[in-house]
Amino acid sequence: MAEVGEKAPRSLRRQLLRAIVPALVAVLIGALWLSTAQLRDLVDVAYDRSLAGALKSIDHNISTASGGLAMEQPYLLLEFFELTANGNVYFRVSTEDTLAEIGNPGLPMPKAPLRSGEPVFFDDVYQGEPVRVAALARVMNPPLYNDAGGRVIVQVAESLDARQTFTNAILFRSIERDLFVIVFSVVLIVFGVVVAVRPLERLRQEVENRPADDLSPVSGSEVPAEVQPLVTAVNRHMARYEAQAALQSQFLDDASHQLRTPLSVLRTQVVYAMREKDPAEARLALVAMQDGLDRAVRTTNQLLALARARDASIGSMLETAGEMLDVCEVCDGVVRSLLPVARLKAIDLGLDRPDEAVSIRGVEWLLREALVNLVDNAIRYSPRKGAVTVRIMCTTRKVVVTVDDEGTGMSESDIARAGARFRRGTAGKNTTGAGLGLAIVRTIADAHGATLTFAPRAPQGLAVNLAFSLAPLRTAALRNENMAI
């Protein structure tokens, strides 16, 4: 339910019906009005044809040859016309000056002057009754009164009752048909909208009925094409959420796996130190506690670094936060930050780098984290007064960062399993105690599309190579040249 003050979500079904049905009804009503008007015109045309036929029949029976206006037996013709018209019929034949007149006097004339030979049809009232009148004017032949331009006017009129009754009957049937079309169309549209929205309802029910831990993709095979991008976006979001949930679960598993034992040992050491009365023994317990805390802090930092590296890989940070980095500057910063650690063991820590800048695309903090783990691991497992060297080599296709040490190296089995979490190597070999350092480096290398390899050194030691595919802009000089181009 919507909270107080919030608008309830609008129904797609209602929005479609509100947009389509009124528009359809308006269009159909307009079509009904137009068809009604056209039907009236067609009925008038049909009836006017019969009026025109009577008008011409009377005109053919008019004669002025006797010196006066004469008409031969019009009543038989009018009786037949009355039968077809189903109403009262009137006629009038007169000269234009009305000096001679036959038939029903006073039939209304059109308001506009008549043109010779062109019949005119109009509605009027005669003796209190609505009538339809047809009028025709033509030149008399022979003329009367020696008036060569004189004309005779013929008029025929019929009452509109029968015509109106017939028109109303047709209109009623037409309206019935159109109303049925309107109702049937509305029903079809409502049914179509309900059917079209039904897959969305099924999709909603499918998502609602899922268990909380079910993050499998939603099937969008039955939803309309317009909704497919939404389903795809939801599936992508669920995939990202599933990946994040897996990372969190993995981090919790890693933390519980690695921190449970050091914390338990630390607690035991604290209890022992509190119970010990000999200051020398208590000091030894405190030193052991300090070493345990150092290991726990290092393991915690590595767990956090590994989680961040995995999250960066899944989130495609290279696409969003990637930039051109100078590998030489990054390595120089790592070496300087670890110099105090190397001096504690009197280790000669050096950097062999080219004079020019070497650029790759990457995320600086990730690359720095990987190099810190490699160099720190080399320092940790190198003998006292040994040497650790970071070398940067650049070819036309790749950039290789190598960390050389003089430690005990790694066996072939250790190299084959290097980078696995919580793997302990052969005693004394060059692997991190918790197995997280190389796992961090491998994860960061995968995120950058780089490769991590290991090679024993003679007479002893290990060379760890981190090879990056060369970016199109390898050096600062090349970058300037391409920008100039």
C-alpha positions in Angstrom: 0.0 0.0 0.0 1.1 3.5 -0.7 2.2 5.6 2.2 0.2 8.6 3.4 1.0 11.6 1.2 2.3 9.5 -1.7 0.3 9.0 -4.9 -0.9 5.5 -5.6 0.9 4.0 -8.6 -1.0 4.5 -11.9 -2.3 1.4 -13.5 -1.0 0.8 -17.1 -4.3 -0.9 -18.0 -6.3 2.2 -16.8 -4.0 4.6 -18.6 -4.4 2.7 -21.9 -8.2 2.5 -21.6 -8.5 6.1 -20.6 -6.4 7.1 -23.6 -7.9 4.8 -26.2 -11.6 4.4 -25.4 -12.6 8.1 -25.2 -10.7 8.8 -28.4 -12.3 5.8 -30.2 -15.8 6.8 -29.0 -15.2 10.3 -30.2 -14.0 9.2 -33.6 -16.9 6.7 -34.0 -19.5 9.4 -32.9 -18.0 11.8 -35.5 -18.2 9.1 -38.1 -21.9 8.4 -37.1 -22.7 12.1 -37.4 -21.0 12.3 -40.8 -22.7 9.1 -42.1 -26.1 10.5 -40.9 -25.6 13.7 -42.8 -24.5 11.8 -45.9 -27.5 9.5 -45.6 -29.9 12.5 -45.5 -28.3 13.9 -48.6 -28.6 10.6 -50.4 -32.3 10.3 -49.5 -32.9 13.8 -50.8 -31.1 13.0 -54.1 -33.2 9.9 -54.6 -36.5 11.7 -53.9 -35.4 14.7 -55.9 -34.9 12.4 -58.9 -38.6 11.4 -58.8 -39.5 15.1 -58.5 -37.4 15.9 -61.5 -39.1 13.1 -63.5 -42.5 14.5 -62.7 -41.3 18.0 -63.5 -40.0 16.9 -66.9 -43.2 14.9 -67.7 -45.4 17.9 -67.0 -43.1 20.1 -69.0 -43.5 17.8 -72.0 -47.3 18.1 -71.8 -47.3 21.9 -71.9 -48.3 23.6 -75.1 -48.6 27.3 -76.2 -49.5 26.5 -79.9 -53.1 27.5 -79.4 -52.1 31.0 -78.4 -52.6 30.3 -74.7 -51.1 28.1 -72.0 -52.4 24.6 -72.2 -51.6 21.2 -70.5 -52.7 17.8 -71.4 -54.2 15.5 -68.7 -51.6 16.0 -65.9 -53.8 14.5 -63.2 -53.2 10.9 -64.2 -49.5 11.5 -64.1 -49.8 13.2 -60.7 -51.9 10.4 -59.2 -49.2 7.9 -60.2 -46.6 10.2 -58.7 -48.6 10.4 -55.4 -48.6 6.6 -55.2 -44.8 6.5 -55.5 -44.4 9.5 -53.1 -46.8 8.3 -50.5 -47.9 11.9 -49.8 -49.6 15.0 -51.1 -48.5 16.2 -54.5 -48.9 19.7 -55.9 -48.1 21.2 -59.3 -48.2 24.7 -60.9 -47.6 25.8 -64.5 -47.5 29.6 -65.1 -46.0 32.2 -67.2 -43.2 34.2 -65.7 -45.5 37.2 -65.3 -48.2 35.0 -63.7 -50.9 36.2 -66.2 -51.6 32.6 -67.1 -51.6 29.9 -64.5 -52.6 26.2 -64.2 -52.7 24.0 -61.1 -52.2 24.9 -57.4 -51.8 28.6 -57.1 -49.4 30.2 -54.7 -46.7 27.5 -54.7 -43.6 29.1 -53.3 -40.8 30.2 -55.6 -37.1 30.0 -54.9 -35.4 33.0 -53.5 -32.8 33.2 -56.3 -33.9 33.8 -59.9 -34.3 30.7 -62.0 -32.0 29.9 -64.9 -33.6 28.5 -68.0 -33.4 24.7 -68.4 -31.9 24.2 -64.8 -34.2 22.6 -62.3 -34.0 23.9 -58.7 -34.9 22.0 -55.5 -35.7 23.6 -52.2 -37.7 23.1 -49.0 -40.6 25.4 -48.1 -44.1 25.5 -46.5 -47.3 25.4 -48.5 -50.7 25.7 -46.9 -49.1 25.0 -43.5 -47.4 21.8 -44.6 -43.7 21.3 -45.2 -43.0 20.5 -48.8 -40.1 19.8 -51.1 -40.5 21.9 -54.3 -38.9 21.4 -57.7 -39.0 24.4 -60.1 -38.0 24.7 -63.8 -38.1 27.7 -66.1 -37.8 27.5 -70.0 -38.5 29.8 -72.9 -42.0 29.4 -74.4 -42.1 28.0 -78.0 -44.0 29.5 -79.6 -44.1 32.6 -77.4 -47.3 34.2 -76.0 -48.2 37.8 -76.5 -45.5 38.2 -79.1 -42.9 38.0 -76.2 -39.9 36.2 -77.7 -38.2 36.1 -74.3 -41.1 35.0 -72.2 -40.7 31.9 -70.1 -43.0 29.3 -68.6 -42.4 28.1 -65.1 -43.2 24.5 -64.0 -43.4 23.6 -60.3 -44.0 20.3 -58.6 -44.1 19.9 -54.8 -44.6 16.9 -52.5 -45.2 16.8 -48.7 -42.2 15.8 -46.6 -43.9 13.4 -44.2 -43.3 10.2 -46.2 -39.7 11.3 -47.0 -39.1 12.1 -43.4 -40.5 8.8 -42.3 -38.4 6.9 -44.7 -35.3 8.9 -43.8 -35.8 8.4 -40.1 -36.2 4.6 -40.5 -32.9 4.4 -42.4 -31.2 6.7 -39.9 -32.5 4.6 -37.0 -31.1 1.4 -38.6 -27.8 3.2 -39.3 -27.5 4.5 -35.8 -28.2 1.0 -34.4 -25.5 -0.4 -36.6 -23.0 2.3 -35.6 -23.8 2.0 -31.9 -23.2 -1.8 -32.1 -19.9 -1.1 -33.8 -18.9 1.4 -31.1 -19.8 -1.0 -28.3 -18.2 -4.0 -30.0 -15.0 -1.9 -30.7 -14.8 -0.8 -27.0 -15.2 -4.3 -25.8 -12.5 -5.5 -28.2 -10.1 -2.8 -27.1 -10.8 -3.5 -23.4 -10.2 -7.2 -24.0 -7.1 -6.5 -26.0 -5.6 -4.3 -23.3 -6.4 -6.8 -20.6 -4.7 -9.6 -22.7 -1.7 -7.4 -23.5 -1.1 -6.5 -19.8 -1.6 -10.1 -18.6 2.0 -11.1 -19.2 3.1 -8.2 -17.0 0.8 -9.4 -14.2 2.2 -12.9 -14.5 5.7 -11.4 -14.4 4.8 -9.6 -11.2 3.4 -12.7 -9.6 6.5 -14.7 -10.6 8.8 -12.1 -9.0 6.7 -11.8 -5.9 6.5 -15.6 -5.4 10.2 -16.1 -5.6 12.3 -17.0 -2.5 14.4 -14.2 -1.1 17.6 -15.9 -2.2 16.5 -16.6 -5.8 18.4 -14.2 -8.0 18.1 -16.2 -11.2 17.3 -14.2 -14.4 13.6 -13.3 -15.0 12.1 -14.9 -18.1 11.0 -12.3 -20.5 9.9 -14.6 -23.3 6.2 -13.8 -22.9 6.3 -10.1 -22.2 5.8 -7.5 -25.0 8.8 -6.3 -26.9 8.5 -2.8 -25.3 9.0 -4.3 -21.9 11.9 -6.5 -22.9 14.5 -3.8 -22.2 13.1 -3.4 -18.7 13.3 -7.1 -18.1 16.9 -7.1 -19.4 17.8 -4.2 -17.1 16.3 -5.9 -14.1 18.2 -9.1 -14.9 21.4 -7.2 -15.2 20.7 -5.5 -11.9 20.0 -8.8 -10.2 23.2 -10.2 -11.6 25.2 -7.3 -10.2 23.4 -7.8 -6.9 24.1 -11.5 -6.9 27.7 -10.8 -7.6 27.9 -8.3 -4.7 26.1 -10.7 -2.4 28.6 -13.4 -3.4 31.5 -11.1 -2.6 30.0 -10.2 0.7 29.4 -13.9 1.6 33.0 -14.7 0.4 34.4 -11.9 2.5 32.5 -13.1 5.6 33.8 -16.6 5.0 37.3 -15.4 4.5 37.2 -13.2 7.6 35.8 -15.9 9.8 38.3 -18.4 8.4 41.3 -16.2 8.9 40.5 -14.2 12.0 39.0 -16.8 14.2 42.2 -18.6 15.0 44.4 -15.5 15.6 41.8 -14.0 17.9 41.4 -17.2 19.8 45.2 -17.4 20.2 45.4 -13.8 21.2 42.7 -14.3 23.9 44.7 -17.3 25.2 47.8 -15.2 25.3 46.1 -12.4 27.2 44.8 -14.9 29.8 48.3 -16.4 30.1 49.9 -13.0 30.5 47.4 -11.9 33.2 48.0 -15.1 35.2 51.8 -15.0 34.9 53.6 -13.4 37.8 57.2 -13.6 36.4 57.8 -10.2 34.5 60.1 -11.9 32.0 57.5 -14.5 31.1 54.8 -11.8 30.9 57.0 -9.8 28.6 57.4 -12.8 26.3 53.6 -13.3 26.3 53.2 -9.6 25.4 55.7 -9.9 22.5 53.8 -13.0 21.2 50.6 -11.0 21.5 52.2 -8.2 19.5 53.3 -10.6 16.8 49.8 -12.1 16.7 48.2 -8.7 16.4 50.6 -7.8 13.6 49.5 -10.9 11.7 45.8 -10.3 12.4 46.2 -6.7 11.1 48.0 -7.8 8.0 45.5 -10.5 7.3 42.6 -8.0 7.8 44.2 -5.5 5.5 44.7 -8.2 2.9 41.1 -9.4 3.2 39.9 -5.9 2.7 42.2 -5.4 -0.3 41.1 -8.6 -1.8 37.4 -7.7 -1.4 38.0 -4.3 -3.0 40.0 -5.8 -5.9 37.2 -8.3 -6.6 34.6 -5.6 -6.4 36.6 -3.5 -8.8 36.9 -6.3 -11.3 33.1 -7.0 -11.2 32.2 -3.4 -11.4 34.4 -2.9 -14.5 36.3 0.0 -12.9 38.6 0.1 -15.9 35.7 1.4 -18.0 34.5 4.0 -15.4 37.6 5.0 -13.5 40.5 3.8 -15.7 43.1 6.3 -16.7 46.5 6.4 -18.3 49.1 5.6 -15.6 52.9 6.0 -15.6 54.1 2.6 -14.4 57.4 4.1 -13.4 55.9 6.6 -11.1 53.7 4.0 -9.4 56.6 1.6 -8.9 58.8 4.4 -7.6 56.1 5.3 -5.0 55.7 1.6 -3.9 59.5 1.2 -3.5 59.8 4.4 -1.4 56.9 3.4 0.8 58.5 0.0 1.6 62.1 1.3 2.1 61.7 1.3 6.0 60.5 -2.3 5.9 63.5 -3.3 3.8 66.0 -1.4 6.0 64.8 -3.4 9.1 66.3 -6.5 7.4 69.2 -4.6 5.8 67.8 -5.6 2.3 68.9 -3.7 -0.7 65.7 -2.5 -2.3 66.1 -1.0 -5.8 64.2 0.1 -8.9 65.4 -0.5 -12.4 63.3 1.7 -14.8 63.6 3.2 -18.2 64.2 6.9 -18.6 61.0 7.6 -20.4 57.5 7.3 -19.0 55.7 4.0 -19.7 51.9 4.4 -19.8 49.2 1.8 -19.4 45.5 2.1 -18.8 44.4 1.1 -15.3 43.3 2.1 -11.8 46.1 3.5 -9.7 45.1 2.2 -6.3 44.6 -1.3 -7.6 47.9 -1.3 -9.4 49.7 0.1 -6.3 48.0 -2.6 -4.1 49.3 -5.4 -6.4 52.8 -4.1 -6.4 52.9 -3.5 -2.7 51.9 -7.1 -2.1 54.6 -8.4 -4.5 57.4 -6.3 -3.1 56.4 -6.9 0.5 56.2 -10.6 -0.1 59.7 -10.5 -1.7 61.1 -8.6 1.3 59.4 -10.9 3.8 60.9 -14.1 2.3 64.3 -12.7 1.3 67.3 -13.4 3.7 68.8 -10.7 5.8 71.1 -8.4 3.8 69.6 -9.8 0.6 68.5 -7.8 -2.5 65.0 -7.1 -3.9 64.8 -5.4 -7.3 61.8 -4.0 -9.2 62.4 -3.9 -12.9 60.2 -2.3 -15.6 60.7 -3.6 -19.2 58.8 -2.2 -22.1 58.4 -3.8 -25.6 56.3 -2.8 -28.5 53.4 -5.0 -27.3 53.6 -5.1 -23.5 54.9 -3.7 -20.3 56.4 -6.2 -17.8 57.0 -5.4 -14.1 59.3 -7.9 -12.5 60.0 -8.3 -8.8 63.2 -10.3 -8.1 64.3 -11.6 -4.7 66.9 -13.9 -3.2 64.6 -15.9 -1.1 64.0 -19.7 -1.1 61.8 -19.5 -4.1 58.8 -21.7 -4.9 58.4 -25.3 -5.9 56.7 -26.3 -9.1 53.6 -27.4 -7.2 53.5 -24.0 -5.4 53.8 -22.1 -8.7 51.0 -24.2 -10.2 48.7 -23.3 -7.2 49.9 -19.7 -6.8 47.1 -17.2 -6.3 44.7 -19.6 -4.6 43.2 -18.3 -1.4 44.4 -19.6 1.9 47.1 -21.8 0.3 50.1 -22.4 2.4 53.2 -23.2 0.5 56.1 -25.5 1.4 57.7 -24.5 4.7 60.0 -21.6 4.1 58.9 -21.0 0.6 58.1 -17.6 -0.9 54.3 -17.5 -0.3 52.2 -15.4 2.0 51.2 -17.1 5.3 47.5 -16.7 4.7 47.7 -17.2 0.9 46.0 -13.8 0.3 48.8 -11.7 -1.2 49.2 -13.5 -4.5 45.4 -13.9 -4.6 45.1 -10.1 -4.5 47.7 -9.7 -7.2 46.0 -12.3 -9.5 42.6 -10.6 -9.0 44.0 -7.2 -9.9 45.9 -8.6 -12.8 42.7 -10.2 -14.2 40.9 -6.9 -13.7 43.5 -5.2 -15.9 43.8 -8.0 -18.4 47.3 -8.7 -17.3 49.1 -12.0 -16.7 50.9 -13.1 -13.6 53.8 -15.6 -14.0 56.6 -17.0 -11.7 60.1 -18.0 -12.6 62.8 -19.4 -10.3 66.1 -17.5 -10.3 69.6 -19.0 -10.2 71.2 -19.8 -7.8 68.2 -19.1 -5.6 65.3 -16.7 -5.5 62.1 -16.0 -7.4 61.1 -13.6 -10.2 57.4 -12.6 -10.3 56.3 -11.1 -13.6 53.3 -8.9 -14.0 52.7 -8.3 -17.8 50.3 -5.7 -19.1 49.1 -5.4 -22.7 50.6 -2.2 -24.1 48.1 0.7 -24.4 47.9 2.5 -27.7 49.7 5.4 -26.1 52.8 3.7 -24.7 54.8 6.7 -23.7 54.3 10.3 -23.1 56.2 11.1 -26.3 53.9 8.9 -28.4 50.9 10.4 -26.6 51.9 13.9 -27.6 52.6 12.8 -31.2 49.1 11.2 -31.5 47.5 14.2 -30.0 49.3 16.4 -32.5 48.0 14.2 -35.3 
